[in-house]
Amino acid sequence: MITVLFACVHNAGRSQIAAALFNRYADPAKARAISAGTQPAARVHPEVVEAMRTRGVDVSGATPQKL
């Protein structure tokens, strides 16, 4: 199993989007993605949750994690 890490500063936007899209399209038997940030925010940006929802990806339960 390959694990891919997407990282950014707050882990509230870009890295959450990247990991969610990777996990949606990657073969779960072969690879998975996680995301983290150097200075995690309190929550994922609401506009990110909404944008991903419009694409059929639910990140509403995601929480920023420390790298």
C-alpha positions in Angstrom: 0.0 0.0 0.0 1.3 3.4 -1.0 0.5 6.4 1.3 0.6 9.8 -0.3 0.9 12.9 2.0 -0.5 16.2 0.9 0.7 19.1 3.2 0.1 22.8 3.4 0.2 25.3 6.3 -3.3 25.2 7.7 -4.5 21.9 6.4 -7.9 23.6 5.9 -8.0 23.9 2.1 -5.6 22.8 -0.6 -4.2 19.7 1.1 -7.7 18.6 2.1 -8.9 19.0 -1.5 -5.9 17.1 -2.9 -6.2 14.2 -0.5 -10.0 13.9 -1.0 -9.7 13.9 -4.8 -6.8 11.5 -4.7 -8.8 9.1 -2.5 -11.8 9.4 -4.7 -10.0 8.3 -7.9 -7.1 6.1 -6.7 -7.5 2.4 -6.3 -8.0 1.9 -2.5 -6.2 -1.5 -2.7 -3.1 0.2 -4.0 -2.8 3.7 -2.6 -4.4 6.2 -0.2 -3.8 9.8 0.7 -3.6 11.7 4.0 -3.2 15.4 4.6 -1.7 17.5 7.3 -0.4 21.0 8.0 2.4 22.7 9.8 0.0 25.1 11.7 -3.4 23.4 11.5 -6.5 25.5 11.5 -9.5 24.8 13.8 -11.6 23.5 10.9 -11.7 22.9 7.1 -12.8 26.1 5.3 -16.6 26.1 4.8 -16.1 27.1 1.1 -13.9 24.1 0.6 -16.6 21.8 2.1 -19.2 23.4 -0.2 -16.9 23.3 -3.3 -16.2 19.6 -2.8 -19.8 18.9 -2.1 -20.7 20.3 -5.6 -18.3 17.7 -7.0 -19.8 14.8 -5.0 -17.0 14.6 -2.4 -17.9 14.9 1.3 -15.1 16.5 3.4 -17.5 17.8 6.0 -16.1 15.3 8.6 -12.5 16.2 7.9 -10.4 17.9 10.5 -7.0 19.6 10.1 -4.2 17.5 11.4 -0.6 18.5 12.5 2.2 17.4 10.2 
